[in-house]
Amino acid sequence: MNRMAAKLLVVLLCAASVTVSAPQVKRSRQRTQEQVDAAKAAAAYAALRSGLTALAQGKQQQARQYLEQATRLLPWWPEPHNLLAFVYQQQGDRTRARQEYEAALRSDPGNIHARAALAALTPETVPGARNAPETAQQEAPEDQSDQVRELEDFLVELVNHERVSRGLVPLQIDERLRLLAREHSVEMRDLGYFDHSSPVKANRSLMDRYLQRFAQRPVLAAENISRRWGYGNCLSRANLEKSHHGLMRSSGHRQNILNPRLTHIGVGIAANAQGDYWITEDFARFHE
């Protein structure tokens, strides 16, 4: 190989080296970015969990710090914004609460929880949301009280039909249980969760909620919950009947409905501006 050919070979090898190494550097940068993103996501999730734990323990300031951290790590994640808005509301900071609900909606325009909560805070600024008074969230159990009460009583009729058809004594409506059931449905709607256990420490269980309001401790208590969403304005007797049949297909819920030891019931329904609804059925026996 002459000197000219040797020089050409060196140039070609160098060019090949550059050509091969560039994608490797790019892939390395992509992997690094993916690792950073994954680390941020894990940290944000951990902060959210810590915020929920602090909220459940009644430590609002600590919950606020964790949730603020989660929103900084992942600004596009709507859940921390929703919960942080709730904390701000509890602390009386309505301006920041609105800002966080708005941030949740920017990330997820279909976020029904943020839209309903924001509608209650600033109804005139939310397109398509029905106007509501400033205290709509707190007074939600009384909204359209006649219609809601009628639908709640309809669910009681369905429950008692199941019991009577099996030779069981029908349940009596108890207004205390209705109040607790409505409040739990409203809280699930407004805090964006679906569970028997509340993230608010004082409302953790049905018995906790009952003893917060009433002195008499029930001998036995049970609870069913259901929700329906994404079908437009779906709060109707036909859809409530579907929800009831869904509960009857679940062994645990069916056992509550057909428990021969239970004597009283209260049903509470909450709906949002889109017509999605949450149902709570609270059962009790007050005396042996």
N, C-alpha and C positions, 0 to 999 in steps of 0.2 A: 504494500500500500504506500503510494507516494505521499508527500507532505500535504498536498492540496486535498487529497481524498481524506486524510486523517482529520484535517481541520473541518471538512464538511460533515464527517461523522460526528465530531464533537458538537457541532452546531445542532444537528438533527437530534442527538441524544438530549441536549439541553432543552430543545423545544418540546420533545416528548415528555421530559420530566415536568416541565411547566404545565403542559396540557393535562397530565395525569394528576398532578398535585392540586390543581385549582378546585376540581370537584371534591377532592378529599377535604380541603379546607372548608369548602362550602357546607359539606355534610357535617363536618365537625361543629361548625357554627350552628347548624340547624339542631344537632343533638344537644348542644349547650343551651340553646334557647328553649328547646322542649323540656330539658331538665329544670331550667329556671321556672317555666310555666307550671310544670308539675309541682315544684316546690311551693310556688305561690298558691296554687289550688289547695294543696294539702294544708298549708298554714291558714288559709282563709277558712277552710272547713273546720279546722281545729278551733279557730277563733269563734266561729259560729256556734259550735258545740259548747264551748266555754261560756259564751254569752247566754245560751239557753239554760245552762246549769245555774249561772248566776241569777238569771231572771226567775227561775224556779225557786231559788233560795231567798228571793226578795231583795237581792243586792242590785238595785237598778243602776247605780253609778258604775259598778264593776261590769255589769252587762253592757252598758253603753260603751265603755272603753273597748271591750272585746269586739262588739259589733262594728264600731268605727274602724277598728283594725281590719276586720273582714272586708268592709267596703273599700278601704284603701288598697288592699291586696288585689281584689277582683271587683273593680267598679261596675262591671256589666252584670254581676250576679244579683238578681232581684231580691232573693230571700233576706240577706242581711239588711237591705234597705227597708224592707217591710217591717222587720222586727225592731230596727233602730227607730223607725218612725213611731212605732207603738211606745217605745221607751220615752221618746221625746214628748209624746202626748201625755204619758203618765206624769212626766215632770213639768207639764204645763207649757212646754215650748212648742206651740202650734206652728210657728213659722218653720222651724227645722223639721217638724213632722211632715209638713206639706212638701218640703224640699226632698225628703227621703222617699215619700210616696211618688213624687214626680220622677225621681231617679229610677225607681223600680219600674215605672211605666215606660220610661225611655228604653230601658233594657228589654222589657217584655210588654209591648202594647196590649197584649191580651190578658194581662195580670188582673184578674177580677177582684182580688182582695185589695190591691192598691187602689184600683179605680173606685171601688165602693167606699173605701175609707176616705179617699181624697174628695169624693163627692160630698161626704158629710162635712168635711172641713171647708171646702171651697166649691160648692155645687156649681157656681156660675162658670168656673174655669174648665170643667170637664165635659167635652163634647159628648152628647148622647146620654149623659147621666141625669137622672131625675133630680130636681131641686129638693133639698132637704134642709131642715133647720140646723143650726150649729150643734145641737145636742142629739142629732139623729142617731149617732152610734149608741149613746147611752139609753136613748128612749126606743131603740129598735124593737124591744119586745112588745111595745104598744102600737107600733105602726100598723095601720089598717087592721085594728084590733078585732073588729067583727069578722072580717074575712079570715084572718089567721086563726081566730078562736074556732070558727066553724070547721076549718080544715083540721085543726088539732083534734077536735071532737070526732071528726070523721075517722081519724086513725084509731081513736079509742074504740069506736064502733067495730072497726075491722079486727082489733085485738079481741074484743069481747065475743065477736062472732066465732073466732077460732076456739075460744075457751068454752062457750056454751055448746058448740057442736060436739065437744068432747066430754060433756058432762061436768065441766068446771064452773065454779061460781064466777060471774062477771066481776071485773074490777070497778071500783068506785073512783070517780075523778076527784083528785085532791088538788086544790088550787096552790098549795105550797109546792107540790111537786111540779105543777105546770110552770110556776115561776122559775124554779131552778132549771127546768128543762129548757125554757126559752133563753135564759141567761147563758146556758152552756152552748146552745146553738149559735147565739149571737157572738160569743167569744170565739168559737171555732171559725166563724166567718171572718171576724175582724182581725184575728191574729194569724189567719192562714194556716191552721192546722186541723187535723181530723183524728181525734183520739179521745178516749175516756179520761185520760190524764191531762190536766191542764198544765201549761208551762208556768202559770202563775201559782206560786207556792200555796197561797191561801185557798185556792180552788182545786187543789191537786186531784181529789177524788169526789165522787158523789156524796159520800158521808162528810167529807170536809166542807163541801159547799152547803150541805144541809145544816150542819152545826154552826156555820158562820151566820145563819139567819134565824134558826129556830132552836129552842132549848131541848125539845123532846128528841131523843135518839131513837130512830126506827129499830125495831128488832131485826129486820131484814131489809136490804135494799139492793136493787139491781138497775142496770141501765143498758139501753140499746141506742145506737147512733146510726144514722144513714145520711147520705148526701146524693144529690143529682145535679149535674152541671153540663154545660156545653150544648144544650138543646134549645137555646133561646129562652123565652118565658115559659118555664116548664112546671111552675107551681100550680098544679091542678089536681082534681080528685083522681083522674085517670093515672097520672104519674105517681101520686101518693100511694095508690093501690099497687103499682109496680114496686115501689120502695118497700111496701109492707110484705109483698110476696118474696122479695129478696131477703128480707129478715127471716121469714119463715123457712127459707131454704138453708139458712145458716143454723147449725145445731145449737150453738151457744145462745143466739138471739131467740130461737124458737123455744128453748128451755125457759128463758125469762118470761116470754109471752104466756107459756102454758104452766108456769110454776104454780102448783095448787096452794102454796103457802102465802103467796103474795095477795094482797087485798086492795091496794090502791095504785093509781097510775096518774101521771101528769105528762102530757106531751107538749113539747115546745118546738116551734118552727121559726127559722130565720131565713130570709131571702135577701139577695143583693139586687142591684139595679139591673142586672142582666137576666134576672128571673131564676138563677141557680138557687137551690135551697139546701138547708141543713136541718135534720130532724134529730131530736133527742127524746127518747121515751124513758122516763124515770118511774121505777116501780118501788113499792115499799109495803111493809107490814108493820104497823105501829104497836100492836099488842099481841101477846101470846094467847 
